[in-house]
Amino acid sequence: MLNTSKQTLLSAAVIVAALVIAVIFFILKPPPETVTVIPPTLSIDVAIAEKQSLSIAVNSQGTVQPRTQTALITEVSGKIMQVAPQFQSGGLVDKGELLLRIDPRNYKVEVTRAEANVATAFSNLIQEKGRAAVAKQDLEKYPRNYASKEARYLSLRLPQLKEAQARLDSAKADLTHAKNNLARTIIRAPYKGIIKTRNVDLGQFVSAGSQLGHIFAVDFAEVRLPIPADRLAYLALPESGSNDSLPAVALENELSRKWYGNIVRTEGVLDERSRVLFAIAKIDDPYGLENGGEPLMMGSFVQAEISGKKIDDLIAIPRYILRTGNKVWVLDDEQRLRNRDLKILHTEGKLVYVYDGLNDGDTICLSTIPNAIPGTKVKINNTSKTSSLLNTISGQAAAADTKADKL
């Protein structure tokens, strides 16, 4: 019993000693070192806002039409005796070039007959003038025989003289008509153009008023372009009778081929249903006959880009930096992120045109920052100007267009 009690006391003493030692070690243990975690600084690219006078292009589309197209109609009847090789669909003809000839023999006979009638009428007039001269001599020799005014008028054969003159005038008019009909047996091109259709052939009899074919002019073409009402403010469209500079227009077809012209007029009436105004673009030498360019065929569907007028105090920024709600990040004087609400005038391709919300000299964040919050401190990496960004993006677009043209 005594030994057991001693062992119990000894064990308790050992445990108490261990606890005391542990407490002493815990108290005397040096405190852990405090580690300060410094969040990494964001490095971003920025652009300095710069207001500019910029033009905004307006896009449209339309179908190429000739400025003039004419139905070729004969004014005389007869059998077709000659057809020019160029008088066929797609044939190119010059102004005044012969297209076809109608049998002229009957019309030559009419001219000969009319010439004979003129000669007869002229002879009758000469004879009547001679009689009038003799009558005048009698009147002067025996004036008492013609006391009244009416008697003197009749004695001078003035009615017969006027009748002879009228018959000569009528005969000359008939001769002119006959010559005109003879000239109408030859059908010529009214202007330089391309034959669209031919409806007749060699040996066919045609009546006056018959439609022989169609021709259209190739000196220039026109495209009717619809302009939405909300885009009219971007353009300096020509007014009636104005000699101001005409807006340039670039046309592109389905094969990415391009032609250039100008807006020369508008139709002057806003369509009540579609709310568009139609502007007319003019393209000189569409078939490349003068400059050897690629032909812009009539009936082609084209996309059009109309150059806009200059609009003051705009800032162009890349479209990708625009966040939901038309917001962008700008930097304050301490280089901290701040939200800025923008008012957008127009969005085109990779550019956004801002008319309110940014001032000259504002520092705009160009980098995409996920989960950023206002007040975040940032470090500026690269700095540019919004004007240089505009030139860069526009140049990239032009280079892409040039590459597409070469394909």
Secondary structure by P-SEA (a helix, b strand, c coil): caaaaaaaaaaaaaaaaaaaaaaaaaaaccccbbbbbbcbbbbbbbbbbbbbbbbbbbbbbbbbbbcbbbbbbbcccccccccccccccccccccccccccccaaaaaaaaaaaaaaaaaaaaaaaaaaaaaaaaaaaaaacccccccaaaaaaaaaaaaaaaaaaaaaaaaaaaaaaaaaaaaccccccccccccccccccccccccccccbbbbbcccccccccccccccccccccccccccbbbbbbbbccccbbbbbbbccccccccccccbbbbbbbbccccccccccccccccccbbbbbbbcccccccccccccccccbbbbbbccccbbbbbbbbbccccccbbbbccccccbbbbbccccccccccbbbbbcccccaaaaaaaaaaaaaaaaaaaaac
